[in-house]
Amino acid sequence: MDHAYAKVFRGTAFTSRSPQEVSVWEDCLFCLDADGVIRRILKTKDADYGTVLDSYSGTESFIALAEGQYFLPGFIDLHIHAPQWAQAGTAMDIPLHDWLNTYTFPLESKFSDLDFARKVYQDLVTTLLANGTTTALYFATVHKEASYLLAQICADKGQRGLVGKVVMDDKEENPAYYRDESTEAALADTESFIQLVQELNKTTKQGVYPVVTPRFIPSCTDEALAGLGELAKKYGTHIQSHCSESDWEHNYVLERMHKSDTFALHEMGLLQDKAVMAHAVFLSDADADLFAETGTAIAHCPISNVCFSNGVLPAARFTRKGIDIGLGTDISGGFSPSLFDNIRQAVISSRMLEEGVDPSLEALERGLPHSRIGANEAFYYATAGGGQSLSLPIGRLEENYVWDVQVIDVNAPNSKLPLFDAEISMENLLHKILFLSRLENIREVWVQGECVHKRK
């Protein structure tokens, strides 16, 4: 039997089996190949466990967790506006349309300056890795060069980045200072960007991927939307956009296209298995069925939705329909770069949706029944659900998945978790980790078998 593994990790890990169920790998050996893929997981009772342990203990290829440390899968952030990191925490109290025109578009226009772009993007990728985010799906800006720079920074820093050059070609709906020069230029730049990133991917261990990215229907002409659908098909790329985010955006599309966002995007070839649509708060049953049928995923952004969406995503109902759901920070519509924070808000928002928030109504009339999710579902969305949404072998600690992990230390200095029950169940321990962990508890982060962040 061949024991030639590139690395062997020893420790206890949590991973999602299904949206409701968590698997616990107690004191297992995770055996990796040179590509950073988990080839074998050995439990203590397995015949080869002792042999492999003896072979690798004490070598540079062997990494063992200390007491109080646990492996979680790396988090997968399905929706980030990378340039907006520069304005995170700003103007969270004004309507979406005003927020975009007063703050966001002026900021994004500055990314024609590559020095400014480099400063923001390097800080963002470093921050996300420190927060346990191993894979990120990014909107960049309309600028091809700065968007490619973001892909390069992801490649250099070891994060799995999926990056979109944003398309905003409609001269009526976008400010003159921030838009594509023309529909033809938008499509030509997108095609060139796809080719550049696909070339970069050939030398990037963890993978970087180009993403076809119409900002949303209000920013794009019909010709651009259809052209982007054709480019995604030609190059087999991922696709991302916004869908039915707020009352304003949802109603704008109904008025212009005489159909919902979902059906309009589908008509343009933009709904498919590698497509992720952000928000999707206002999907009808017919819309939701089309998401399920096409394999299109939802990026659930629970913090952002509180501020800008005028509603709460009925995530539990959509999961029951078979729609893939992952979590997104939606920087900077969401103020926090942490998916731990978004796990917590996903649970909180679902309870508010189920129980209702208007105290003038009777309890039984106040909410939407069967809407709550718990910590297990939110953990699934942040990990396995995100991997499923991107159609990549990530988000689970299972054989043939890649080794993307965060090492959580429950005894971290200044951030020790309150654990006073020696008999605590592993599921309750996971819930404490999910609800109480801070940045200090994330000791190390690994992507594709490589250490990309180590807390001093």
Secondary structure as UniProt FT lines:
FT   STRAND          7..16
FT   STRAND          22..32
FT   TURN            34..35
FT   STRAND          37..42
FT   TURN            44..45
FT   TURN            47..48
FT   HELIX           49..56
FT   TURN            57..58
FT   TURN            60..61
FT   STRAND          62..64
FT   TURN            67..68
FT   STRAND          69..73
FT   STRAND          75..81
FT   HELIX           82..87
FT   TURN            88..89
FT   TURN            92..93
FT   HELIX           96..99
FT   HELIX           100..104
FT   HELIX           105..109
FT   HELIX           110..112
FT   HELIX           114..130
FT   TURN            131..132
FT   STRAND          133..139
FT   HELIX           144..157
FT   STRAND          160..164
FT   STRAND          166..167
FT   TURN            171..173
FT   TURN            176..177
FT   HELIX           183..201
FT   TURN            202..203
FT   TURN            205..206
FT   STRAND          208..214
FT   HELIX           217..219
FT   HELIX           222..235
FT   STRAND          238..243
FT   HELIX           247..257
FT   HELIX           261..267
FT   TURN            268..269
FT   TURN            273..274
FT   STRAND          275..279
FT   TURN            281..282
FT   HELIX           285..294
FT   STRAND          297..300
FT   HELIX           302..308
FT   HELIX           315..320
FT   TURN            321..322
FT   STRAND          325..327
FT   TURN            331..333
FT   HELIX           339..355
FT   TURN            359..360
FT   HELIX           363..366
FT   TURN            369..370
FT   HELIX           375..382
FT   HELIX           384..390
FT   TURN            399..400
FT   STRAND          405..409
FT   TURN            410..411
FT   TURN            413..414
FT   TURN            422..423
FT   HELIX           426..436
FT   HELIX           439..441
FT   STRAND          442..447
FT   TURN            448..449
FT   STRAND          450..454
//
